[in-house]
Amino acid sequence: MNNIKEYIKSNNLVQPNSTILVGLSGGPDSVCLLHILFSLKDELNLNLVAAHLDHEWRTESSKDAEFCKKLCDKLDIKLIVEQASNLDKEFKDVGSKEDLGRKMRRYFFEESAKKVCANFIALGQHLQDQEENFFIRLIRGTSLSGLTGIKAKDGIYIRPLIDIKKEEILNYLKKHNLEFVTDVSNIDEAYLRNRIRKKVIPALNECDSRFDENFLRTLHKLQEADTFIEKIVENYIEENLDIKKLLSLDNYLQKRILLRWLINSKVQFNISESFLDEILKFLKSEHGGKHQLHEEWFIEKKQNFANIKKRD
């Protein structure tokens, strides 16, 4: 526990006098996180609020909410509970069930954070989640940024356990006699994540017992490289993009700049190589005009400069 506390404080993940919304599923990771933050409550003068979303995908899911309520009552922590069917937003099921659940939770957590004026949203993801995420993205094909994984701090989100092994979390729970619930879907091999958890990660640890430590070291190097590239990219981002300057750069850097330009402009889009290639093809054309990005957004090119516009 002292190591985790020191990690939280040394990396400035939690500021004193903060209100923190803790995503609480009732599983071992979120219970461990809540308990650790609770142990820092007085030292850092924290206001803790827990939030639990019932996806309603399992018949026994309501029992998880009951468990979370009992835990929060014991710690005297406010708990926000909601069912997915009651969320005031429709979610398109266009990806995996796991992706859908993540979108629902993210919306629920962010709306709950607004209600309680939370400074941070804390999630209990750990090192094995990081490893699984890495291989999922590797299998599906991703960019350098995609391989950098889950950040310990990303906007309002903080993940104090992200460098902690699952084994350490379980040992912590055992030491403090903390109960938790088990989601049976976490062992269902119909999900890619679970197949990686049960087959790939154990095989890599069997090949070399130092896998966890070496993986973490490599991941941090990837994150450093990605941060360095992002700093370079920021030098080229302007509302009116200089096309000549952009096209003089390496192809990889061109696409990173376009990606950041679109994100900064808050354009809704699905990231793909073909999407960025189409934009570059338009920018390389000698003709001016417009390029449709989305039903509401387009790029307008005039006199070697391009800007993103939204339809009235």
C-alpha positions in Angstrom: 0.0 0.0 0.0 2.8 2.4 0.8 4.3 1.9 -2.7 1.0 2.7 -4.3 0.5 5.7 -2.1 4.0 7.0 -3.0 3.3 6.4 -6.7 0.1 8.5 -6.5 1.8 11.3 -4.7 5.1 11.4 -6.6 3.3 11.4 -10.0 0.9 14.1 -8.8 -2.1 12.0 -9.8 -4.2 13.4 -7.0 -4.1 17.0 -5.8 -4.8 17.8 -2.2 -8.4 19.1 -1.5 -9.8 17.4 -4.5 -13.1 15.7 -5.2 -12.6 12.4 -6.8 -15.2 10.2 -8.5 -14.2 6.6 -8.3 -15.5 4.1 -10.8 -16.7 1.2 -8.7 -17.7 -2.0 -10.3 -17.3 -4.1 -7.1 -14.5 -6.1 -8.7 -11.1 -6.5 -7.0 -9.4 -3.6 -8.9 -12.0 -0.9 -8.1 -12.4 -2.1 -4.5 -8.6 -1.9 -4.0 -8.5 1.6 -5.6 -11.4 2.9 -3.5 -9.8 1.5 -0.3 -6.4 3.1 -1.1 -7.9 6.5 -1.9 -9.9 6.2 1.3 -6.7 5.7 3.2 -5.4 8.9 1.7 -8.6 10.8 2.4 -7.5 12.6 5.6 -3.9 13.1 4.6 -4.9 14.8 1.3 -8.3 16.1 2.4 -10.1 14.3 -0.3 -13.8 14.2 -1.0 -14.6 10.7 -2.4 -17.7 9.8 -4.4 -18.2 6.4 -6.0 -20.2 5.7 -9.1 -21.5 2.3 -10.3 -23.2 1.6 -13.7 -25.3 -1.5 -14.0 -25.0 -2.6 -17.7 -27.9 -5.0 -17.1 -26.2 -7.6 -19.2 -26.3 -10.3 -16.5 -29.3 -11.4 -14.5 -27.3 -11.1 -11.3 -25.8 -7.7 -12.1 -28.1 -5.9 -9.5 -26.3 -7.8 -6.8 -23.1 -6.0 -7.8 -24.8 -2.7 -7.1 -26.0 -3.9 -3.7 -22.4 -5.0 -2.8 -21.1 -1.5 -3.8 -23.8 0.2 -1.7 -22.8 -1.9 1.4 -19.1 -1.1 0.9 -19.7 2.6 0.5 -22.1 2.7 3.5 -19.3 1.1 5.5 -16.8 3.7 4.4 -19.3 6.5 4.6 -18.8 7.4 0.9 -21.6 8.7 -1.3 -22.5 6.3 -4.1 -24.2 7.1 -7.4 -25.9 4.1 -9.0 -27.5 4.0 -12.4 -28.8 1.4 -14.9 -27.6 1.6 -18.5 -31.2 1.6 -19.7 -31.8 4.9 -17.8 -29.0 6.8 -19.4 -30.2 9.8 -21.3 -28.2 9.0 -24.4 -28.4 6.4 -27.2 -25.3 4.4 -27.9 -24.8 2.8 -31.3 -23.6 -0.8 -31.0 -21.2 -0.7 -33.9 -18.2 -2.3 -32.3 -17.6 -5.0 -29.7 -19.7 -5.4 -26.6 -16.7 -4.3 -24.6 -16.4 -1.1 -26.6 -20.1 -0.4 -26.0 -19.8 -0.9 -22.3 -16.7 1.4 -22.2 -18.7 4.2 -24.0 -21.6 3.8 -21.6 -19.3 4.0 -18.5 -17.4 6.9 -19.8 -20.6 8.9 -20.4 -22.0 7.9 -17.0 -18.8 8.8 -15.1 -18.4 12.1 -16.9 -22.0 13.1 -16.3 -21.8 12.0 -12.6 -18.5 14.0 -12.2 -20.3 17.2 -13.4 -23.0 16.7 -10.8 -20.6 16.4 -7.9 -18.1 18.9 -9.3 -15.3 16.2 -9.3 -11.8 17.2 -10.2 -10.8 13.7 -11.2 -12.4 10.4 -12.3 -10.3 7.5 -10.9 -10.4 4.1 -12.5 -8.9 0.9 -11.3 -7.0 -0.3 -14.4 -3.7 -2.0 -13.7 -0.6 -3.5 -15.5 -2.4 -6.6 -16.8 -5.1 -4.4 -18.3 -2.3 -2.4 -20.0 -0.8 -5.6 -21.4 -4.1 -6.9 -22.7 -4.9 -3.6 -24.3 -1.5 -3.6 -26.0 -2.0 -7.0 -27.6 -5.6 -6.3 -28.6 -4.5 -3.2 -30.5 -1.5 -5.0 -32.0 -3.8 -7.8 -33.3 -6.3 -5.3 -34.7 -3.6 -3.1 -36.2 -2.8 0.3 -34.7 -0.5 3.3 -34.7 2.4 4.2 -32.5 0.0 6.2 -30.3 -2.3 3.2 -30.1 0.6 1.1 -28.7 1.4 3.6 -26.0 -1.6 2.2 -24.1 -3.5 3.6 -21.2 -2.2 6.8 -19.6 -1.9 7.2 -15.8 -3.3 10.7 -16.2 -5.4 11.6 -19.2 -7.5 14.8 -18.8 -9.9 14.3 -16.0 -9.1 10.6 -15.8 -6.5 9.2 -13.4 -5.4 5.5 -13.1 -3.3 5.2 -9.9 -2.9 1.4 -10.2 -1.9 1.4 -13.9 1.7 0.2 -13.1 0.6 -2.3 -10.4 0.4 -6.0 -11.1 -2.9 -7.9 -10.6 -1.1 -10.2 -8.1 -0.3 -7.2 -5.9 -3.9 -6.0 -5.9 -5.1 -9.4 -4.8 -2.5 -9.6 -2.1 -3.6 -6.1 -0.9 -7.2 -7.3 -0.7 -6.3 -10.4 1.1 -4.1 -8.5 3.6 -6.9 -6.1 4.4 -9.7 -8.7 4.4 -11.6 -6.9 1.6 -14.3 -8.7 -0.2 -15.2 -8.2 -3.9 -17.5 -9.5 -6.5 -16.5 -11.6 -9.5 -17.9 -10.9 -13.0 -18.1 -14.2 -14.8 -17.9 -12.5 -18.2 -14.2 -11.9 -17.4 -13.5 -15.6 -18.0 -15.7 -16.0 -21.1 -13.3 -16.9 -24.0 -15.7 -15.5 -26.5 -14.0 -12.1 -25.7 -10.6 -11.4 -27.3 -9.4 -9.8 -24.1 -10.1 -12.9 -22.0 -8.3 -15.1 -24.5 -5.3 -12.9 -24.3 -5.6 -12.9 -20.5 -5.8 -16.7 -20.2 -3.4 -17.8 -23.0 -1.1 -15.1 -24.3 0.0 -13.3 -21.1 0.7 -16.6 -19.1 2.7 -17.9 -22.1 4.9 -14.8 -22.2 5.5 -14.9 -18.4 6.5 -18.6 -18.8 8.9 -17.6 -21.6 10.6 -15.0 -19.3 9.6 -14.3 -15.7 10.7 -10.6 -16.3 8.0 -10.0 -18.9 5.9 -7.6 -16.7 8.9 -5.5 -15.8 10.3 -5.4 -19.4 6.9 -4.7 -20.9 6.5 -1.7 -18.6 9.9 -0.4 -19.4 9.3 -0.7 -23.2 5.8 0.9 -22.8 7.3 3.9 -21.0 9.8 4.3 -23.9 7.0 4.2 -26.4 5.1 6.8 -24.4 8.2 9.1 -24.3 8.7 8.8 -28.1 5.0 9.5 -28.7 5.1 12.6 -26.4 8.2 13.8 -28.3 6.5 13.5 -31.7 3.4 15.2 -30.3 5.5 18.2 -29.3 6.9 18.5 -32.8 3.3 18.2 -34.2 2.0 21.1 -32.1 4.5 23.4 -33.8 2.6 23.0 -37.1 -0.9 23.3 -35.8 -2.7 26.5 -36.8 -6.3 27.3 -37.6 -5.2 27.9 -41.2 -3.0 25.0 -42.1 0.0 25.9 -44.4 -0.3 23.2 -47.1 3.1 23.8 -48.6 4.8 23.5 -45.2 2.8 20.3 -44.4 3.6 18.6 -47.7 7.3 19.3 -47.2 7.4 17.0 -44.2 7.7 13.2 -43.9 4.5 11.3 -44.7 4.2 10.0 -41.1 4.4 13.5 -39.7 1.9 14.8 -42.2 -0.7 12.3 -40.9 0.1 13.0 -37.3 -0.4 16.7 -37.9 -3.7 16.2 -39.8 -4.9 13.9 -36.9 -4.1 16.6 -34.3 -5.6 19.3 -36.5 -8.9 17.4 -36.7 -9.0 16.6 -33.0 -8.3 20.2 -32.0 -11.1 21.3 -34.3 -13.5 18.7 -32.6 -14.4 17.1 -35.8 -16.3 13.8 -35.4 -14.5 11.1 -37.5 -13.4 7.4 -37.4 -9.6 7.2 -37.5 -8.3 5.2 -40.5 -5.4 5.4 -42.9 -7.8 5.7 -45.9 -9.5 8.7 -44.2 -6.2 10.6 -43.8 -5.0 9.5 -47.3 -8.1 11.1 -48.8 -7.4 14.4 -47.0 -3.8 14.4 -48.2 -4.9 13.6 -51.8 -7.2 16.7 -51.6 -4.5 18.9 -50.2 -1.9 17.8 -52.8 -4.4 18.6 -55.6 -3.6 21.9 -57.5 -7.2 22.9 -57.3 -8.9 24.7 -54.5 -12.4 23.9 -53.2 -14.0 21.8 -50.4 -13.5 18.3 -49.1 -16.3 16.7 -47.1 -15.2 15.3 -43.7 -18.5 14.6 -42.0 -22.1 15.6 -42.7 -21.4 18.8 -40.7 -17.7 19.4 -41.4 -15.6 20.1 -44.4 -12.1 21.4 -45.3 -11.8 24.5 -47.5 -8.6 25.1 -49.4 -7.7 28.6 -50.7 -4.3 29.9 -51.8 -2.2 27.2 -50.3 -4.0 27.3 -46.9 -6.6 25.0 -45.5 -9.1 25.4 -42.7 -11.8 23.3 -41.2 -15.4 24.7 -41.3 -18.7 23.6 -39.9 -21.9 24.0 -41.9 -24.5 26.5 -40.6 
